[in-house]
């Protein structure tokens, strides 16, 4: 259902809310953060976030408040975001040049791979000050248990608790 800039979704027995407006997102994520930050616990997100020890899936508590404060003050401050703008602009320009070259040669453009490479490049340059090699999706997929889009499909398809746990721990699911 849609309620203006708010969208309500159901993933099996779970409800989710999607905010589609910048002003409302600011209200939810900044002003009303304490009311919206705790989410239902899903097995997959706990595996991905080391039992909620990150800031995205952490429960609202003192540890979460400290992590959030560090992020707001040091990582996401206006000055810090502005200082990384040239990196983002340069990486987007590189991606556009690559798209242009591929389309000029009448080759297919895989936007998923290009956007993943863009994101990887920006994160590596901001975090480490240099590009972190060539992004290769097949290399990442072959060297990990699962790839993130597949992870989302697992959460949605295997919704009952026992099937999620069985599948995500690598055991065979039984009907």
N, C-alpha and C positions, 0 to 999 in steps of 0.2 A: 504494500500500500504506500502511496505517496501523500505526505502532508506538507505541501509547499516544498521547501528545500530539505526536508527530512524524508528519508526513504526507509521503510521497515521491510526487512527480509527474513525469511525462515530457512535455515539449513537443517533439515530434519526436524528435530524437536527443539533446536536452538533458535532464538531470535537474534537478529542483528540490526543495528541502526546505522545508516549511511547519511552523513551530513554533506550537502551539496552546495553550501554557500560559505564563502570566506568569513563573512561576519558571524554567522552562526557557529562555524568551526572555532573561531576565536573565543566565542562565548563558552562553548563546551570544553575546549582544551585549556583555556586560561582561567576564566572567571569561575566556571563550575567544575573545574578539574576534579575536586574531591568527590563530587557526586557521580562522575562518569568514569573514573579511572579503573575501578575494579571490574574485571570482566569474568564471565564464567570460565572455569578452568577446563581446557580441552587437553587430552593426552598429547596430541601432536604438538601443540604450542609449548607444552612443558618440556618435551624432548628437544624442541628447537631452541628454547630459551634457558636450558639447564635449570629446570624446575622453577622458572619465573625469576631467575636471578638478574635478568636484564631490566631495562626500564620499560619496555613495551608491554610485557606480560606480567610484570610484578604486581602483587596485591598492594593496595593503598596502606602503607604503614610508614614508620619513621625512616626506614631504609629507602623506600621509594621517594619520600620527600627530600632526602639528602641527595639522592642521585638526580632527581629532577632539578634541584637547586644548582647542582654542579653543571648540568647541561645548559640551563638557562643563562647562568652567569658566564661560563667559560666557552661552551661549544656553540651555542645558538644566539649569542649576543649580536646586536646589529653590526658592531665593528668586526666581529669574526666572520659573519656571513658576507659582509662587503669585501673583506680581505680575500675571500676565495672566489669572488665574482670573475676576475680575469681567468682563473683556471676553468671555471664552468663555461665561460664564453669561448675559450680556446678549444676545449674538448667538443663543444657543440659544433663549432666551425669545422673541426676535423671530421665529425660524423657527417655533416652536410656535404663536405667535399667527397667523402667516401660514397654517399648515396648518389651524388652527381656523377661520379666516375662509373659506378656500377650501372646506372640508368643510361649513361651515354654509350656504354658498351653493350646495351640491351641485355644485361644480366639481371637475374632476380635479386631483389633486395629483401633480406630477412630482417625486418624491423626488430623482432624479438632479440636476435643476436646483437644487432647494432646498439639497441638501447641498453642491453646488459653490459656490453663493452663500454659504452659511455658511462654508465653508473660506476663500473669497476674502476675506470680511469680516473674519474673525478674523486672517488673515495680514496684511492691510492695516492693521488697527487696531493690532496688536502691532508691526509693522515701521515704520509711518508715523504712527501716532497718530490716524488718521482713517479713515473709511470711504472706499473708493476707487470711488465711483460705483455705478451699478446693474449687477449681473451680468446679462449677456445672452449666453446660449450661442450663439445663431445669429450674433451679431455676432463672437464669438470665432472660431467655426468658419469664417465667411466671410473673416476676415482672417488666417487662418493656413493653413499647408499641410495640417495634419492636426490632429485633436482626439485627446487622449490615449487614450480607449478604442479608437479606430481604430488608433492606434499599436500597442497591445498585440495587436490582431488581426493586424496586419501581421507582427509578430514570430512569432506562432504559425503563421500560414498559410504564410508564405514562409520556410521553415526552412533551405533549403540556402543556403550562403554567396553564391553568385553571384546567386541570385534575390533575396535580401535586399538586396544591394548595388544591383542594377538597380532594384528597386522603390523603395527608400528614396531613391535619388538622382533619382527622377522619370522614369527610363527605362522603357520598356515591357518587361515580362517575356515571355520566350519559353519555350514548353514544351520 
